[in-house]
Amino acid sequence: MMDSDLIGQIIISSTFGVGRVVGVEKIGADDRYFLVVESVDQKLRNFIPMDDTKSFRTLLSKEELTKVVEDLSTDFEAVDYDSKKDRINYFKESSLFQDMENIVKLVKELNQLTDRGSVEDQIFKRLTSSLAAEYALINEVSEEAANEIIEIALNNA
């Protein structure tokens, strides 16, 4: 997608939530370009580096999002890590990328952890909140209802 094609688009990131791209600005001495994103729910402006395309994505279609929720209820084989620290670092790093297949995998894996620590719990809540915000916006339901739908799907896994 060309940079100018993003203007007017609604994008999502687990770090800033849902927002509409309202422009592009060059900031700093190194002339780095940033997307200017106005938050849909808080009317705040965020500046997202244009070269950081893995940290945001455009919204899914209703059909794609329905498939995501269905995928949340499928089984997932847990991964073995050398240590809890390695596991936490994996989740921290992987949760920065907004590829939906990756997000579904992370949410399912975090949901199945019986010894999820506070950092992993924060990542899980951030990812599921982001999914709920997108689901609510696309399906025109409350975020509370969207959270319940996601929770039901995860509990059916």
C-alpha positions as CSV (number, residue, x, y, z in Angstrom):
1,M,0.0,0.0,0.0
2,M,1.4,3.4,-1.0
3,D,1.9,5.9,1.8
4,S,-0.7,8.3,0.4
5,D,-3.1,5.3,0.2
6,L,-3.0,5.1,4.0
7,I,-4.4,8.6,4.5
8,G,-8.0,8.3,5.6
9,Q,-7.6,4.6,6.4
10,I,-8.3,3.2,9.9
11,I,-5.4,1.3,11.3
12,I,-4.8,-0.7,14.4
13,S,-1.9,-1.5,16.7
14,S,-1.8,-3.2,20.1
15,T,0.3,-0.2,21.3
16,F,-2.0,2.7,20.4
17,G,-5.3,1.0,19.6
18,V,-7.5,2.1,16.7
19,G,-7.0,5.3,14.8
20,R,-7.4,7.0,11.4
21,V,-4.4,8.1,9.4
22,V,-4.8,11.9,9.0
23,G,-1.5,12.7,7.4
24,V,2.2,12.2,7.0
25,E,4.9,14.4,8.7
26,K,8.6,14.6,8.4
27,I,10.1,14.9,11.9
28,G,13.6,15.3,13.3
29,A,17.0,16.0,11.9
30,D,17.2,12.7,10.1
31,D,14.1,13.5,8.1
32,R,12.2,10.5,9.2
33,Y,8.6,10.3,8.0
34,F,5.7,9.5,10.4
35,L,2.1,8.6,9.9
36,V,-0.1,11.0,11.9
37,V,-2.8,8.8,13.5
38,E,-5.8,10.3,15.3
39,S,-7.2,7.9,17.9
40,V,-10.8,6.9,17.2
41,D,-11.8,6.7,20.8
42,Q,-9.6,9.3,22.6
43,K,-9.0,12.0,19.9
44,L,-5.3,11.9,20.6
45,R,-2.7,12.0,17.9
46,N,0.0,9.4,17.6
47,F,3.1,9.5,15.3
48,I,4.0,6.1,13.9
49,P,7.2,5.7,12.0
50,M,6.4,4.9,8.4
51,D,9.3,2.5,8.2
52,D,7.8,0.5,11.1
53,T,5.1,-1.2,9.0
54,K,5.0,-4.3,11.2
55,S,3.7,-2.4,14.2
56,F,0.3,-1.5,12.6
57,R,-2.1,-2.8,10.0
58,T,-5.4,-1.9,8.4
59,L,-8.5,-3.3,9.8
60,L,-9.7,-6.7,8.8
61,S,-13.0,-7.3,7.0
62,K,-16.0,-8.6,8.9
63,E,-15.5,-12.0,7.2
64,E,-11.8,-12.1,8.1
65,L,-12.5,-11.1,11.7
66,T,-15.1,-13.9,12.0
67,K,-12.5,-16.4,10.9
68,V,-10.1,-15.0,13.5
69,V,-12.6,-15.5,16.3
70,E,-13.3,-19.1,15.0
71,D,-9.5,-19.7,14.9
72,L,-9.3,-18.7,18.6
73,S,-11.4,-21.7,19.5
74,T,-9.2,-24.2,17.8
75,D,-6.6,-26.3,19.7
76,F,-3.0,-25.1,19.9
77,E,0.0,-27.1,20.8
78,A,2.0,-25.4,23.5
79,V,5.7,-24.6,22.8
80,D,8.5,-25.6,25.1
81,Y,10.9,-22.8,26.1
82,D,14.3,-23.1,27.7
83,S,13.3,-20.8,30.5
84,K,10.4,-18.6,31.6
85,K,12.7,-15.6,30.8
86,D,13.0,-16.9,27.2
87,R,9.3,-17.4,27.0
88,I,8.6,-13.8,28.3
89,N,11.1,-12.4,25.8
90,Y,9.5,-14.3,23.0
91,F,6.1,-12.9,23.8
92,K,7.4,-9.3,24.3
93,E,9.1,-9.4,20.9
94,S,6.4,-11.3,19.0
95,S,3.6,-9.1,20.3
96,L,5.0,-6.0,18.5
97,F,4.2,-7.4,15.1
98,Q,0.6,-6.9,13.9
99,D,0.4,-9.9,11.6
100,M,-3.0,-11.4,12.5
101,E,-1.8,-15.0,12.2
102,N,0.9,-14.2,14.7
103,I,-1.6,-12.4,17.0
104,V,-3.9,-15.4,17.0
105,K,-1.1,-17.8,17.8
106,L,0.2,-15.6,20.7
107,V,-3.3,-15.1,22.2
108,K,-4.0,-18.9,22.0
109,E,-0.6,-19.7,23.6
110,L,-0.9,-17.1,26.3
111,N,-4.4,-18.3,27.1
112,Q,-3.3,-21.8,27.6
113,L,-0.4,-20.9,30.0
114,T,-1.2,-22.1,33.5
115,D,1.8,-20.2,35.0
116,R,1.3,-16.9,33.1
117,G,3.2,-14.1,34.9
118,S,2.3,-10.4,35.2
119,V,4.3,-9.4,32.0
120,E,2.6,-12.2,30.0
121,D,-0.7,-11.3,31.4
122,Q,-0.2,-7.6,30.3
123,I,0.7,-8.8,26.8
124,F,-2.4,-11.1,26.7
125,K,-4.7,-8.3,27.9
126,R,-3.2,-5.8,25.4
127,L,-3.6,-8.3,22.5
128,T,-7.1,-9.3,23.4
129,S,-8.2,-5.7,24.0
130,S,-6.9,-4.8,20.6
131,L,-8.8,-7.7,19.0
132,A,-11.9,-6.6,21.0
133,A,-11.6,-3.0,19.9
134,E,-11.4,-4.1,16.2
135,Y,-14.2,-6.6,16.6
136,A,-16.4,-3.9,18.2
137,L,-15.7,-1.3,15.5
138,I,-16.3,-3.7,12.6
139,N,-19.4,-5.4,14.0
140,E,-20.8,-2.3,15.7
141,V,-21.1,-3.8,19.1
142,S,-19.7,-2.6,22.5
143,E,-16.2,-3.5,23.4
144,E,-17.6,-5.4,26.4
145,A,-19.7,-7.6,24.1
146,A,-16.6,-8.1,21.9
147,N,-14.5,-9.1,24.9
148,E,-17.1,-11.7,25.9
149,I,-17.2,-13.1,22.3
150,I,-13.4,-13.4,22.4
151,E,-13.4,-14.9,25.8
152,I,-16.0,-17.5,24.8
153,A,-14.0,-18.5,21.8
154,L,-10.8,-18.9,23.9
155,N,-12.7,-21.0,26.5
156,N,-13.9,-23.3,23.7
157,A,-10.3,-24.2,22.7
